[in-house]
Amino acid sequence: MSQAQQASQRQTRSKTRSAIFTLVALTIPVLLLGGLEFGLRIAGIGHEREPLFIESPDQPGYMLANPRVVQRFFAVPAQAPPVSIETRFFPAEKTPGTYRIFVQGGSSAAGFPYGLGASPAGMLEQRLRRTFPERDIEVITTALAAVNSYALLDFADEIIAEQPDLVLVYAGHNEYLGVLGVGSALSVSTSRWLTLLYMKLNRLRIFQLMAKAYGSLSESDDPSMADRERDDTLMARVAGQREIPFRSRLYRSGVEQFSANIGALLDKYRAAGVPVMLATLVSNDADQPPLVSMPCADTDQETFESIVADAREALDGASTGRALAALERAVSLDDCAADAFFLLGEAHAAAGDFAAARKAYGAARDRDQLRFRAPAEFNRILVEFAEARDARLVDVRARFEQVAANGIVGADLMLEHVHPNLDGYFLLADAFYDAMREDGLIGDWQLVVPDIVARADVPVSEVDRLFGEYKILRITSGWPFRDPPIPVEIPEPRNEIEKLARQLYDQEINWAQANDQLRKLYRIEGNQHEYTRVTLILADAFPFIAQAQYEAGTALIKAQRAPEAVAYLRRAVERAPGVTNHWLAFAHALVLTGRYDDARESLLNALALDPGNETATKALADLEKLGIGGKGGEGKKGEQ
C-alpha cells in the first residue's frame, strides 16, 4: 500500500472517529434530558396537557368541554385565569344522520354574561332543532373568555377529531390582551414563532419545572402583579400592556398574530374538509368612550388640549358647528388621541350626519390604546381570508348596523364595550342561521322559524337575564370602567324571580336549581309559554335525564309543537324504557305527527309494562276503529 493510500485511510478513520465523537457528544445530553423527562413523569412531577374534551365522569357515553382546558397554556396551572367553557354534554359517538356544529371564540361567542343560552351555540341549536325536528342537531361551544386566536388554533385538531359538519368562528376582541396575546400579562413573547414554540415545549415536564422556578423568581420582582391582583377583575389580570398606540410596533404585532393564526386555522379546517363560517366583529362604538386616550408624542399638547376643551364647551352648549370646526382641527393636529375622534363622532351625530359619525366613532375605537376591542383592520382580514380560503363570510357587523339606532352600534345592542345584550346576541345567532339557510345546509328548510318566534323563545330565562345584568354591574363597577372601582350595588329583589336571581348571584343555589324553581313558579302562575321555555332549557342542558325529556315533550305537546316533542320523548323512552307514561306520551306525539305505526308500537310497549293500562288500551282501539293501526295503517307518515 502506498503512502498516499495509507494517509487517505488515516484521514478517513480520523473523520469517522470525529463523526462518532460528535454523535456521542450530541447523544449524551439528549439521553440525559430524556432520562430526566422520564424520571419526572414517573415521579409525578409536572402535569399532563389538558385535553379540550373529556368523558363525563357522571354520565357514561357523554362528552363535555374540559373545565380546566385553559391550564394547557400555562407551565404553572395555578397561573391560569379562572375561566371555563360553558358545560354542554354531547354523545361520545356521533350517530348517523347527526349534524354537528362547533362554535369557536371568546366570551362574546360564549354568551357572556347570560350563559350558553344567549350564545350562538345555544340560540342556534334550539332554532335549528325546531327547523329540522327529524334530525339530530348538535351545536357545541368551545368559546372561552380571555383567549384569542392561539387557543382557536390549538383547539382545531381536537375539534376535527369530533367529526364536525360545520365550524362557526366569532373571535378577535381578545387578540391583544387575551392569553398569550402580544399585550397580555399572560404572554410569553411578542414573537408568534416563539409563542408557538412555547406551546409545544410546555408539554415537557422539564420545561414546566424550569418555568415554575423562573415564575417564582419573576413574580416577586414584578410590582405590577400586585396592582393587577388588587384590581380584582379578569380584565385587569390579563391586561399587561395597557397603552398600545395605533399603528405602533406592538399594534402591528397583534395584527400579524391574528392574521397568521386565523389563516393557519382556516388551512387546518380546509385540509380536513370541514366548512367554516367566519363572522365579522362588532363592538360598542357610539356609547363606549375610549378607555385610554393619549396624544401623539410630537403633538403640542397645550394647543391640542385647548382646542378639545373648546370643542367640549361648544358641544355642551349645543353649538355643533363650532364643535365640529374645533374637532376637525384637533384631529388634523393629532392622529393618535382617541378622545378627540370620539367627540368628533358625537358632534357629527348631533349634526345629523350619521355616516360621518360612524366613521369618527370607528377611528376612536381603533385608537383606544387599551385594546379590549378589535380594530377595523381585523374585519378586513376576515373578509379577505373568507374569500381566499373558501370560508363563508357572515357579516355580523353589517347586521348590527342595519338594526342599530342611526346605523351606529351602541347601547341599544351592547351591554358595555364588546358583549351584546339579548337583542344583540339574537342578531349574532340570526346572522349565522340566515347564512346556513342561504347555503342550504343540513337539509330542506321547509320549517323555517320566523325571527319574531325565535326571539320570543330564546333559551335564556328571566333568571339568566337578571343574573347576567348583575354580573355586568359588577364588571362595570371596576377597572377599566371605573378607576378607582366603586362598590357594586345589586338591586334588592322585588319579586320571587328576582329573589331566585339574587340567590344564584350570591351562590346560595346553583343554575339548575334556580331555573327549576323558576319553571315551577310559572306553572303555579299558569304561564304556559314561560314554563315551556324554561323546561326546554333544562332538558337541553341535561339530555341524559329522562324525566327532564319527558316533561319537555309533554310541555311541547300542550304548546302544539308535536314535531319537536317527538325528539324529546324519544330520548325519554331511550333513557328510561321502563316508565309507562313515557311510552304513552311518545305515542301521543307520534299520532299528532301522523306516525301511526310507530304510535301503535309505543302503545304496545306501554301495555307490556302495564297490561291493564286504560289509556293505552283505548288509544289502540281508537287506532283500529279508524283503520290506521296495525297492518292496515298508513305507516310512518312524515318520517324521513
Secondary structure, 3 states (H helix, E strand, C coil): CCHHHHHHHHHHHHHHHHHHHHHHHHHHHHHHHHHHHHHHHHCCCCCCCCCCEEECCCCCCEEEECCCHHHHHCCCHHHCCCCCCCCCCEECCCCCCCEEEEEEECCCCCCCCCCHHHCHHHHHHHHHHHHCCCCCEEEEECCCCCCCHHHHHHHHHHHHHCCCCEEEEECCCCCCCCCCCCCECCCCCCCHHHHHHHHHHCCCHHHHHHHHHHHHHHHHHCHHHHHHHHHCCHHHHHECCCCCCCCCHHHHHHHHHHHHHHHHHHHHHHHHCCCEEEECCCCCCCCCCCCCCCCCCCCCHHHHHHHHHHHHHHHHCCCHHHHHHHHHHHHHHCCCCHHHHHHHHHHHHHCCCHHHHHHHHHHHHHHCCCCCCCCHHHHHHHHHHHHHCCCEEECHHHHHHHHCHHHCCCCCCECCCCCECHHHHHHHHHHHHHHHHHCCCCCCCCCCCCHHHHHHCCCCCHHHHHHHHHHHHHHHCCCCCCCCCCCCCCCCCCCHHHHHHHHHHCCCCCHHHHHHHHHHHHHHHCCHHHHHHHHHHHHHHCCCCHHHHHHHHHHHHHCCCHHHHHHHHHHHHHHCCCCHHHHHHHHHHHHHCCEHHHHHHHHHHHHHHCCCCHHHHHHHHHHHHCCCCHHHCCCECCCC
